[in-house]
């Protein structure tokens, strides 16, 4: 058998050698901990005690807990509000900034500024601004005769506020992805559509949107997966109260692990969050895969 030329072997070996450290890092920080969490979900484990195999008892306890199902429902509703709120706002801002406007660089810097603020600091700041008793927003509403903003006593208002804070914090991520995608839309196609008599909406729908659709799918998929881990907004606002009515899955996991020290139940909760994230993101992954296959 004829040996491959030395140059070809080195050409194959170089990318493998460059990628190996990154693959090993992913293996160390993602795959191995995931396997450990999966193993822990079948154990009874707490501080100062050896793990004991208990089969599916943690999963049975999880699925029988009404608080878990309420947390899952709250998470699902908040994630939908955050992801599609960010998508609508980010797309509108990206389209606005893609056109001509004065001081564009200044406005873009202001738009992405929230993404540079630490999430905990941002939520703490907005909590004091929106505080029902001493917050500036409540004071302004009282002066206008609307009444006090009492989100701390209403679970629906508290979750809505958590979603709004999530949108404010992470919209810059969606905006940057869509703004970059809009820069790649061929201007000559848009101009040709206008010459043919298409209005602004028709140009956007039939020319711009198909070009940025892959970026839209990526933005929605990434934000859906990351929004499933929403924690700071809810914990710093209500700590899951009153009566655990505003609890989301990340808060449920935190209580199980660090309040009740039930690491087996916490591990089962973590895996359930992964499964729910994949189920929600699956349609976007399938759509992205079909587009890739169509253009292959």
VOPAGU-2260 file (C-alpha; in pm, 1 decimal, decimal comma):
REM VOPAGU-2260
SITE   aa  ch    i         X         Y         Z
SITE  UNK   A    0       0,0       0,0       0,0
SITE  UNK   A    1     140,5     335,3    -102,0
SITE  UNK   A    2     216,0     572,5     183,6
SITE  UNK   A    3      48,9     912,0     184,5
SITE  UNK   A    4     274,1    1207,8     112,8
SITE  UNK   A    5     425,1    1368,0     419,2
SITE  UNK   A    6     262,3    1703,4     342,2
SITE  UNK   A    7     -87,3    1552,3     339,4
SITE  UNK   A    8     -31,7    1378,9     672,7
SITE  UNK   A    9      89,0    1698,8     834,3
SITE  UNK   A   10    -203,6    1884,8     678,8
SITE  UNK   A   11    -447,6    1646,3     851,0
SITE  UNK   A   12    -256,5    1628,8    1177,9
SITE  UNK   A   13    -232,1    2005,3    1226,7
SITE  UNK   A   14    -609,3    2074,7    1259,6
SITE  UNK   A   15    -648,0    1769,8    1484,9
SITE  UNK   A   16    -364,1    1889,1    1707,2
SITE  UNK   A   17    -513,3    2238,6    1725,2
SITE  UNK   A   18    -862,4    2111,1    1809,4
SITE  UNK   A   19    -757,4    1850,1    2065,7
SITE  UNK   A   20    -704,1    2091,8    2361,7
SITE  UNK   A   21   -1048,9    2244,3    2309,8
SITE  UNK   A   22   -1209,7    1901,2    2284,8
SITE  UNK   A   23   -1035,0    1786,6    2602,3
SITE  UNK   A   24   -1152,4    2102,7    2779,3
SITE  UNK   A   25   -1512,7    2037,4    2672,7
SITE  UNK   A   26   -1476,9    1679,2    2790,6
SITE  UNK   A   27   -1349,0    1793,6    3130,4
SITE  UNK   A   28   -1597,2    2073,6    3200,1
SITE  UNK   A   29   -1914,8    1947,1    3027,5
SITE  UNK   A   30   -1926,4    1575,3    2954,4
SITE  UNK   A   31   -1771,1    1436,2    3273,5
SITE  UNK   A   32   -1976,3    1658,5    3510,9
SITE  UNK   A   33   -2289,9    1567,1    3313,8
SITE  UNK   A   34   -2219,3    1197,0    3360,1
SITE  UNK   A   35   -2160,5    1255,7    3731,7
SITE  UNK   A   36   -2488,6    1447,2    3767,7
SITE  UNK   A   37   -2669,7    1164,3    3589,6
SITE  UNK   A   38   -2517,7     911,5    3829,0
SITE  UNK   A   39   -2601,1    1131,8    4129,6
SITE  UNK   A   40   -2968,2    1153,5    4026,7
SITE  UNK   A   41   -3005,2     785,1    4119,3
SITE  UNK   A   42   -2843,1     827,2    4462,7
SITE  UNK   A   43   -2949,1     948,2    4804,3
SITE  UNK   A   44   -2674,0    1197,8    4875,7
SITE  UNK   A   45   -2619,3    1475,4    5127,2
SITE  UNK   A   46   -2338,8    1630,5    5331,7
SITE  UNK   A   47   -2137,5    1389,9    5545,3
SITE  UNK   A   48   -2292,8    1070,9    5407,5
SITE  UNK   A   49   -2192,3     820,5    5143,2
SITE  UNK   A   50   -2420,2     817,2    4837,2
SITE  UNK   A   51   -2670,0     529,9    4840,8
SITE  UNK   A   52   -2825,0     394,5    4522,4
SITE  UNK   A   53   -3204,7     434,5    4535,4
SITE  UNK   A   54   -3299,4     382,9    4171,1
SITE  UNK   A   55   -3572,8     611,2    4039,9
SITE  UNK   A   56   -3685,2     734,6    4383,1
SITE  UNK   A   57   -3553,9    1088,0    4319,7
SITE  UNK   A   58   -3735,2    1103,2    3987,0
SITE  UNK   A   59   -4056,3     972,7    4141,8
SITE  UNK   A   60   -4035,0    1235,2    4417,2
SITE  UNK   A   61   -3967,5    1504,4    4160,0
SITE  UNK   A   62   -4259,4    1412,3    3936,3
SITE  UNK   A   63   -4494,2    1382,0    4234,4
SITE  UNK   A   64   -4404,9    1729,2    4366,2
SITE  UNK   A   65   -4661,3    1995,1    4274,1
SITE  UNK   A   66   -4405,7    2267,3    4344,1
SITE  UNK   A   67   -4180,9    2120,8    4072,3
SITE  UNK   A   68   -4460,9    2126,5    3814,8
SITE  UNK   A   69   -4551,6    2483,1    3910,3
SITE  UNK   A   70   -4184,3    2580,1    3877,9
SITE  UNK   A   71   -4171,7    2411,3    3535,8
SITE  UNK   A   72   -4483,5    2602,0    3425,7
SITE  UNK   A   73   -4342,8    2931,9    3554,2
SITE  UNK   A   74   -4013,3    2864,5    3376,5
SITE  UNK   A   75   -4188,8    2783,3    3049,9
SITE  UNK   A   76   -4399,7    3100,8    3060,6
SITE  UNK   A   77   -4105,9    3325,5    3152,7
SITE  UNK   A   78   -3882,8    3169,1    2885,0
SITE  UNK   A   79   -4146,6    3225,6    2615,0
SITE  UNK   A   80   -4191,6    3587,4    2722,6
SITE  UNK   A   81   -3817,7    3653,7    2742,9
SITE  UNK   A   82   -3715,5    3483,9    2417,3
SITE  UNK   A   83   -3989,3    3624,2    2194,8
SITE  UNK   A   84   -3981,2    3963,8    2366,6
SITE  UNK   A   85   -3607,4    3981,7    2298,1
SITE  UNK   A   86   -3660,1    3861,1    1941,8
SITE  UNK   A   87   -3921,9    4126,0    1863,1
SITE  UNK   A   88   -3731,3    4408,9    2031,9
SITE  UNK   A   89   -3390,3    4300,7    1902,7
SITE  UNK   A   90   -3518,3    4265,1    1545,0
SITE  UNK   A   91   -3691,1    4604,3    1553,3
SITE  UNK   A   92   -3377,2    4773,6    1686,8
SITE  UNK   A   93   -3153,6    4591,2    1438,2
SITE  UNK   A   94   -3370,0    4699,8    1142,4
SITE  UNK   A   95   -3374,3    5056,0    1275,7
SITE  UNK   A   96   -2996,9    5067,3    1318,0
SITE  UNK   A   97   -2932,9    4902,5     980,0
SITE  UNK   A   98   -3081,6    5206,7     804,7
SITE  UNK   A   99   -2948,9    5559,1     804,5
SITE  UNK   A  100   -2970,4    5755,9    1127,3
SITE  UNK   A  101   -2758,8    6021,6    1296,7
SITE  UNK   A  102   -2519,2    5922,9    1578,3
SITE  UNK   A  103   -2565,3    5554,6    1494,6
SITE  UNK   A  104   -2249,4    5441,5    1676,4
SITE  UNK   A  105   -2355,9    5621,3    1993,3
SITE  UNK   A  106   -2700,4    5460,2    1987,7
SITE  UNK   A  107   -2552,0    5114,0    1926,4
SITE  UNK   A  108   -2317,4    5162,2    2222,5
SITE  UNK   A  109   -2614,7    5257,2    2440,1
SITE  UNK   A  110   -2813,3    4956,0    2319,7
SITE  UNK   A  111   -2543,0    4703,9    2406,9
SITE  UNK   A  112   -2452,8    4870,1    2738,9
SITE  UNK   A  113   -2690,8    4650,6    2948,3
SITE  UNK   A  114   -2499,3    4342,1    2831,0
SITE  UNK   A  115   -2183,4    4480,9    2993,3
SITE  UNK   A  116   -2349,7    4513,8    3334,6
SITE  UNK   A  117   -2325,3    4225,2    3578,2
SITE  UNK   A  118   -2662,0    4046,6    3588,7
SITE  UNK   A  119   -2685,4    4052,2    3969,4
SITE  UNK   A  120   -2600,8    4423,1    3981,3
SITE  UNK   A  121   -2857,2    4499,7    3711,8
SITE  UNK   A  122   -3137,5    4312,0    3889,1
SITE  UNK   A  123   -3049,3    4468,0    4226,3
SITE  UNK   A  124   -3053,1    4814,9    4068,2
SITE  UNK   A  125   -3392,8    4762,7    3906,1
SITE  UNK   A  126   -3533,7    4610,7    4224,4
SITE  UNK   A  127   -3463,6    4931,3    4416,8
SITE  UNK   A  128   -3600,6    5143,2    4132,9
SITE  UNK   A  129   -3920,2    4931,3    4127,4
SITE  UNK   A  130   -3948,8    4881,9    4504,8
SITE  UNK   A  131   -4321,7    4904,3    4594,7
SITE  UNK   A  132   -4270,8    5130,7    4897,0
SITE  UNK   A  133   -3971,2    5353,0    4820,4
SITE  UNK   A  134   -3900,0    5296,9    4450,2
SITE  UNK   A  135   -3902,9    5586,5    4204,8
SITE  UNK   A  136   -4146,2    5409,3    3971,6
SITE  UNK   A  137   -4403,5    5356,2    4247,9
SITE  UNK   A  138   -4362,5    5718,1    4357,1
SITE  UNK   A  139   -4420,1    5840,0    4000,8
SITE  UNK   A  140   -4728,1    5617,9    3959,8
SITE  UNK   A  141   -4872,3    5746,6    4288,0
SITE  UNK   A  142   -4814,7    6107,0    4176,6
SITE  UNK   A  143   -5000,6    6031,8    3854,3
SITE  UNK   A  144   -5289,8    5882,6    4051,4
SITE  UNK   A  145   -5240,3    5531,6    3910,8
SITE  UNK   A  146   -5152,8    5369,7    4242,3
SITE  UNK   A  147   -4864,2    5179,1    4394,7
SITE  UNK   A  148   -4674,9    4915,6    4193,4
SITE  UNK   A  149   -4704,3    4616,2    4429,4
SITE  UNK   A  150   -4542,2    4331,2    4236,4
SITE  UNK   A  151   -4412,4    4168,5    4557,7
SITE  UNK   A  152   -4762,6    4046,1    4653,7
SITE  UNK   A  153   -4877,4    3926,5    4309,8
SITE  UNK   A  154   -4697,1    3622,0    4161,3
SITE  UNK   A  155   -4807,8    3708,7    3806,8
SITE  UNK   A  156   -4670,9    4063,0    3833,6
SITE  UNK   A  157   -4347,3    3935,0    3986,8
SITE  UNK   A  158   -4290,0    3684,3    3704,8
SITE  UNK   A  159   -4377,0    3949,8    3445,6
SITE  UNK   A  160   -4121,4    4182,3    3604,9
SITE  UNK   A  161   -3859,3    3903,8    3602,2
SITE  UNK   A  162   -3928,1    3852,2    3230,7
SITE  UNK   A  163   -3895,9    4226,0    3161,1
SITE  UNK   A  164   -3562,5    4237,8    3343,3
SITE  UNK   A  165   -3444,9    3934,9    3145,6
SITE  UNK   A  166   -3541,9    4107,7    2821,3
SITE  UNK   A  167   -3363,4    4429,8    2923,5
SITE  UNK   A  168   -3046,8    4243,9    3017,9
SITE  UNK   A  169   -3014,4    4008,5    2721,0
SITE  UNK   A  170   -3171,3    4191,5    2426,8
SITE  UNK   A  171   -2823,6    4322,8    2325,1
SITE  UNK   A  172   -2720,8    3962,7    2247,5
SITE  UNK   A  173   -3011,5    3914,7    2006,1
SITE  UNK   A  174   -2965,4    4263,7    1865,0
SITE  UNK   A  175   -2597,6    4206,4    1782,6
SITE  UNK   A  176   -2667,1    3875,5    1605,0
SITE  UNK   A  177   -2948,7    4020,9    1394,8
SITE  UNK   A  178   -2769,2    4348,6    1325,6
SITE  UNK   A  179   -2466,3    4155,9    1197,3
SITE  UNK   A  180   -2694,9    3940,7     980,9
SITE  UNK   A  181   -2861,8    4248,6     831,5
SITE  UNK   A  182   -2523,0    4379,0     720,9
SITE  UNK   A  183   -2495,9    4075,7     491,1
SITE  UNK   A  184   -2825,0    4131,7     306,5
SITE  UNK   A  185   -2741,8    4232,3     -55,3
SITE  UNK   A  186   -2842,6    4594,9    -104,0
SITE  UNK   A  187   -2890,7    4541,3    -479,0
SITE  UNK   A  188   -3168,7    4286,0    -414,1
SITE  UNK   A  189   -3350,9    4526,6    -187,0
SITE  UNK   A  190   -3314,2    4805,9    -442,6
SITE  UNK   A  191   -3437,4    4579,0    -722,9
SITE  UNK   A  192   -3746,1    4490,0    -518,2
SITE  UNK   A  193   -3820,3    4859,5    -459,7
SITE  UNK   A  194   -3781,1    4931,9    -831,3
SITE  UNK   A  195   -4035,0    4656,3    -902,1
SITE  UNK   A  196   -4281,4    4840,1    -680,3
SITE  UNK   A  197   -4247,1    4646,5    -353,5
SITE  UNK   A  198   -4320,8    4839,3     -36,6
SITE  UNK   A  199   -4106,8    4844,2     276,8
SITE  UNK   A  200   -4294,5    4552,2     433,4
SITE  UNK   A  201   -4276,6    4342,0     115,8
SITE  UNK   A  202   -3902,0    4405,7      84,5
SITE  UNK   A  203   -3848,3    4302,2     443,8
SITE  UNK   A  204   -4069,0    3993,4     418,9
SITE  UNK   A  205   -3954,9    3857,2      82,8
SITE  UNK   A  206   -3592,9    3978,2      62,5
SITE  UNK   A  207   -3450,7    4065,3     404,8
SITE  UNK   A  208   -3618,8    3802,1     621,4
SITE  UNK   A  209   -3506,7    3495,9     418,6
SITE  UNK   A  210   -3145,3    3614,8     441,7
SITE  UNK   A  211   -3150,1    3667,2     818,6
SITE  UNK   A  212   -3365,0    3361,1     900,9
SITE  UNK   A  213   -3062,2    3143,4     994,4
SITE  UNK   A  214   -2945,3    3414,8    1235,5
SITE  UNK   A  215   -3298,1    3434,8    1380,3
SITE  UNK   A  216   -3299,8    3059,7    1441,4
SITE  UNK   A  217   -2957,2    3072,3    1607,6
SITE  UNK   A  218   -3060,5    3363,3    1831,5
SITE  UNK   A  219   -3386,5    3196,8    1937,8
SITE  UNK   A  220   -3219,4    2860,5    1995,8
SITE  UNK   A  221   -2934,7    2998,7    2207,3
SITE  UNK   A  222   -3157,0    3226,7    2411,4
SITE  UNK   A  223   -3413,0    2951,3    2469,7
SITE  UNK   A  224   -3145,3    2721,9    2611,5
SITE  UNK   A  225   -2983,1    2991,2    2826,3
SITE  UNK   A  226   -3315,1    3140,8    2942,3
SITE  UNK   A  227   -3411,8    2803,6    3089,6
SITE  UNK   A  228   -3147,9    2874,9    3355,0
SITE  UNK   A  229   -3310,4    3201,8    3464,6
SITE  UNK   A  230   -3228,8    3248,8    3831,8
SITE  UNK   A  231   -3098,9    3591,7    3934,1
SITE  UNK   A  232   -3408,4    3782,0    3823,2
SITE  UNK   A  233   -3645,9    3564,6    4025,9
SITE  UNK   A  234   -3422,1    3499,9    4327,0
SITE  UNK   A  235   -3324,0    3862,8    4383,6
SITE  UNK   A  236   -3681,1    3984,3    4334,7
SITE  UNK   A  237   -3887,7    3732,8    4534,7
SITE  UNK   A  238   -3669,2    3430,2    4628,0
SITE  UNK   A  239   -3952,0    3225,4    4476,7
SITE  UNK   A  240   -4216,1    3366,9    4710,0
SITE  UNK   A  241   -4478,3    3426,6    4819,9
SITE  UNK   A  242   -4533,2    3060,7    4919,7
SITE  UNK   A  243   -4302,1    2945,3    4636,0
SITE  UNK   A  244   -4556,9    3069,8    4381,1
SITE  UNK   A  245   -4293,7    3245,7    4166,0
SITE  UNK   A  246   -4038,4    2966,8    4183,3
SITE  UNK   A  247   -3867,8    2862,2    3860,0
SITE  UNK   A  248   -3667,9    2544,5    3799,4
SITE  UNK   A  249   -3330,0    2702,3    3876,1
SITE  UNK   A  250   -3463,0    2829,0    4210,6
SITE  UNK   A  251   -3614,8    2486,6    4280,6
SITE  UNK   A  252   -3275,4    2328,2    4210,5
SITE  UNK   A  253   -3101,1    2581,8    4435,8
SITE  UNK   A  254   -3336,0    2507,4    4726,1
SITE  UNK   A  255   -3295,1    2131,8    4684,4
SITE  UNK   A  256   -2915,2    2152,5    4674,2
SITE  UNK   A  257   -2825,1    2437,2    4910,1
SITE  UNK   A  258   -3123,3    2468,5    5144,2
SITE  UNK   A  259   -3228,7    2106,2    5186,2
SITE  UNK   A  260   -2891,1    1950,1    5086,6
SITE  UNK   A  261   -3067,7    1684,2    4879,0
SITE  UNK   A  262   -2811,7    1645,4    4603,0
SITE  UNK   A  263   -2987,4    1349,1    4443,8
SITE  UNK   A  264   -3309,3    1546,0    4394,4
SITE  UNK   A  265   -3109,9    1848,9    4277,4
SITE  UNK   A  266   -2931,7    1635,0    4018,6
SITE  UNK   A  267   -3261,2    1497,4    3890,7
SITE  UNK   A  268   -3389,0    1856,0    3864,2
SITE  UNK   A  269   -3079,8    1957,9    3667,5
SITE  UNK   A  270   -3128,0    1674,8    3419,0
SITE  UNK   A  271   -3495,7    1759,7    3381,0
SITE  UNK   A  272   -3394,1    2117,2    3293,9
SITE  UNK   A  273   -3161,6    1982,1    3023,5
SITE  UNK   A  274   -3439,9    1764,8    2880,9
SITE  UNK   A  275   -3689,9    2052,4    2881,4
SITE  UNK   A  276   -3433,6    2282,0    2715,5
SITE  UNK   A  277   -3375,7    2028,7    2438,6
SITE  UNK   A  278   -3749,3    1975,7    2388,5
SITE  UNK   A  279   -3812,3    2349,0    2354,6
SITE  UNK   A  280   -3508,8    2403,7    2131,3
SITE  UNK   A  281   -3573,8    2093,5    1915,1
SITE  UNK   A  282   -3800,9    2269,2    1658,4
SITE  UNK   A  283   -3537,0    2538,0    1599,6
SITE  UNK   A  284   -3260,3    2278,8    1571,3
SITE  UNK   A  285   -3470,4    2082,6    1320,9
SITE  UNK   A  286   -3543,7    2395,7    1116,7
SITE  UNK   A  287   -3173,9    2491,8    1112,4
SITE  UNK   A  288   -3078,1    2136,9    1008,8
SITE  UNK   A  289   -3330,2    2137,8     723,1
SITE  UNK   A  290   -3199,1    2470,4     594,9
SITE  UNK   A  291   -2842,9    2339,1     606,2
SITE  UNK   A  292   -2944,5    2022,9     422,5
SITE  UNK   A  293   -3133,6    2223,2     159,7
SITE  UNK   A  294   -2828,8    2440,7      87,3
SITE  UNK   A  295   -2572,4    2158,0     104,4
